[in-house]
C-alpha cells in the first residue's frame, strides 16, 4: 500500500507538499522525502512527534538517539510508517533543525494501491514558496499575565536581586 501525506509548514502563507511513500518505509525515509521536497540539505537534527486530532505534541521519534543510555527513544530508522500512523491516528508533527525550529504538520490523507511506473517516495504536488527564514515562534502561557514576575520569591512578594547572588544559600562546595 501507498501512504499519501500532506505536509504543511507552520506559517501564515500556504506552503505544503503532498508526498506518497510505501507503507513499509520507515520514518527516516519520510524525513528524507520531506527534506528534499522542501529544499533542505537534510543535515540537521529532526524529530517526528505523534499527535492527536488537536495537534498536541506526543511521543518523540528522533532521527538519532541522543539520550545516551538515559531512557529509550524511538528512532526514525527503526520505526515503520505504518506503526506511527493509521486511519485512526493520522497526524504527526515534524520539526527540522532544532536551532531554527522549522515546524510542519504531517497528515495521512489517503492509503492507495501502488501505481505501475511510479517510483516511491513520490512528490505528488508542491504549493507555495519556502520562506528564507523559519516563521517566528511566539511562546505563550496561560499561567502568566503581563504583570507577573518570574523572579518573585516563592514564599512572598520579595523579588530576587540578581546582582546580589552572594546571598544565595547554595551550601558548602568542597
N, C-alpha and C positions, 0 to 999 in steps of 0.2 A: 504494500500500500504506500501511497504518497501523501505526506502531510503538507498542506498549504498553510503558510503563515503570513500574516500581515504584521510588519514590524514598523512601529510609529515612533519617530523621535519626539521626545517630550519638549515641545516648543510651541509657540503661538502659531507659526506658519505650518501648513500641512506638508510634512516631509515623511514619506513612508515608502516601503518596498514590500512587494509580495514575492515570497520565496517558496519554492517547492523542494522537498527533501524526502529521502526514503525514511520510512517508518523505523527501520533498524539502524539508521545512522545514530551517532552519539551527539551529545550537546556540543562537543568541540567542533564537529563538522558543521553544526548550525552556527556556532560562533564564527567560524571561518567564512561561511556564506554571508553572514551579516556584515562582517568587516569589509569583505570585498564589495558587497552591494552598496555600502555607504562610503566607500573610498578611503577606508582606514588602512594603514600599513599592517595592522594586526600584531604589532609587537608590544602592546601594552597589556597590563593585567585586566581581567574581566571576570564577571560572575553573572550567572543567572540566579534568579530568586523565584521560587514557587510563589504563586499569587492566587488570591481568591477573586470573586466577582467584583469586589470594590477596589481592586488593585493594591491590596495590602501586601507588604513585603514579607515573605515567609522564609522557609529554609533556603540557605545559600548552596549553590552548586558552583564551585570555583574552577577556574582554569587550572590552577595548581594548588596543592595543599601547602599552605603557608604556616600552618599551626605547629609543625614540627613536634608531633607526638602529643600535643595537648588536645584531647578530644578527637572527634572524627569529622571530616568534611567530605561531602560527596564531591567527586571530581568529574569535570565535563567528559573527559576521555573514557571514563568508566560508567557513564550514565547514558543509556539509550533514550532517544527522544520519547519513545512510547511509554517509558517509565516515568517521565516528567509531565507529560500532557496526555489528555484523553478527551473524549467528547463531553465528559463531566467536569474536567478540570482543564480549561482551555488557555489559561493566562500565565505568562511568565513576565518578569521584569528583567531586563538585561542592562547591565552597567559596564561600559567600556572606558578604560583609563581612569583610575581612581583619583588622579590629580584633577582632571578636567570634568569628570563625572558625566560623560555622555550617557544619558538615560533613555531607554527605549521600552515601549510596551509591545510585547510579543503575544499575539493571539492566534491560536489554531482556528483557521477559518473553515477548513474542509479536509476530508480524507477521501482520496480518489484512487482509482486504479492507475498504474503507470501507463504512460503513452509510449508507443514504439517510436524510436528515433529521438527521444528526449534524453539528454544527459542530466543527471541529478547530482548535486543540487542545481536548481534552475531559477534564475531571476526572471520571474514572470512579468513584473510590472514595476516601474520606478516613477514616483511622483515627488516633485519638489526638489529644491536645491539645498544641499547641506550648507549650513552657515559656516563661516570660517572659524568661529569660536563657539564653544558649547553654550547653550542657553544658561542665563544666570539662574541660580537656585536661591529661593528665598525660604529660609528655615524659620518656622513659626511654632509657637507652643501656646496652647490654650491655657496652660497653667501660669503664664506670665502676662502681666499687663505693662503698659509703658512706664508706670510708676514703681515697678518692683526693682529691687536691687539684689543682684545675685550674690553680693558680698555681705548681706546682713548677717549678723551673728545669729545662729540658730536658737540661742537661748534668750534673745532680747532684740532690741532695736539698734544696738550699738553696731556701727559699721567697722569693718576690719580696715585698719590703716596699713595699706600695702607698702608704705615707706618705712614702717617700723616692724620689720619681720623678726628682729632680735627678741621681741617679747613673746613670740610664739613658743609654746612648750612642746618641743619635738622629742624630749627625752635626752638622755646622755648618749653620745656617739663615742664608741670606743675604737 
